[in-house]
């Protein structure tokens, strides 16, 4: 559907497809993404000028979308302590314990414009296969004695797209530093250890994200370096490699 439509629409017009259920959901690296009823499931088309802050740093889009999903919940009055977080590069987590959503971005450059297809899915009202946002709200209500209402997939998709639009505007105006403080506020990695090159490789400590969206790590005696996944691990942070 998007392949037929996205190049025909005026640049200022957005396009989104929303599914109640998917039968062939895709994850990163060809993995299957399970999509039962109760998930928020959508694909969003946006255009980004090549010669812009974000156009020069396209990998950042997946980080902005993950952040937008988290803020779609935690920016609602009363919901700021629901422990929803981002995991680099493209996951939404409950604390640092359990995945409940993900983002998949595909980009096509036509002349000087990136056409970006953003697929995102996150569990709102389905306790399986992992955990969902409304489970977290129920847990929070029991622990804190609050009466926060359950949320709907429709509401959170709408809020995610609205927050994403604002984040893109900020990024285009101020670059990575305009959004990274908000990103770090919700990410799970500060001070965590990873292995470089292999399961038995040297230990490094995660320190942040560089100007192009890659992870920065500090290996003792070698300073700070940017790394990316080795492409083989089920857990994207199990092995990280340093680009030559």
Secondary structure, 3 states (H helix, E strand, C coil): CHHHHCCCCCCCCCEEEEECCCCCCECHHHCECCCCCCEEEEEEEEEEECCCCCCCCCCHHHHHHHHHHHHHHHCCCCCCCCCEEEECCCEEEECCCEEEEEEEEEEEEECCEEEEEEEEEEECCCCCCCCCHHHHHHHHHHHHCCCCCCCCHHHHHHHHHHHHHHHHHHHHHHCCHHHHHHHHHHECCCCCEEEECCCCCCEEEEEEECCCCCEEEEECCCEEEEEEECCCCCCCCCEEEECC
